[in-house]
Amino acid sequence: MIIVSKDADMHDLSLVFGNPPKVIWLRLGNCSTSQVESLLRRNFDR
């Protein structure tokens, strides 16, 4: 399971409680869900 979040608290919780799940902390400005999806899809293979 992978959780995608723009919330720093979610990242901190993952450090406290360990794995799983994996957390991807997106440090982006104000953007729509579709913009986040597009960014993730463009960079999926990196």
N, C-alpha and C positions, 0 to 999 in steps of 0.2 A: 504494500500500500504506500502511496506517495500522497502527501498533503501539500497543496500549493496555497500559500498564504502571503498576504501583504502585512501581516500583523507580527511585530517583533515578539510578542508574548508567546506565540505558537512556537517560534524558533527556540526561545528560552525553555519552554516546557519539554521540547524534544531533547534538550541537553540534560535536563534534570532526570527524566524518566527513561532515557535511552531508546534503543531500537526494539521492535519497529514502532511506529512508522517512520519513514524518511520524510523530512520536511524540506521543501524548497521555499526559501524566504525571498520573495520578489521585492526588491527595494526600488520601487517605481513611484512616480508621481501619480496624480489623479488620472486614472484611465478606466475605460470600460472593460467588462468581462470579455467582450469579443476582441479587444485590443490585447489583453493578456493571453487569450487563447492563440491569437495570431503570432505573438512573440514566441510562445512555447513551441508552436508547430514549426516555425522557421528555424529554431535552434535545437530541435529535438536530437539530432544526430551528433551534436558537438560534444 
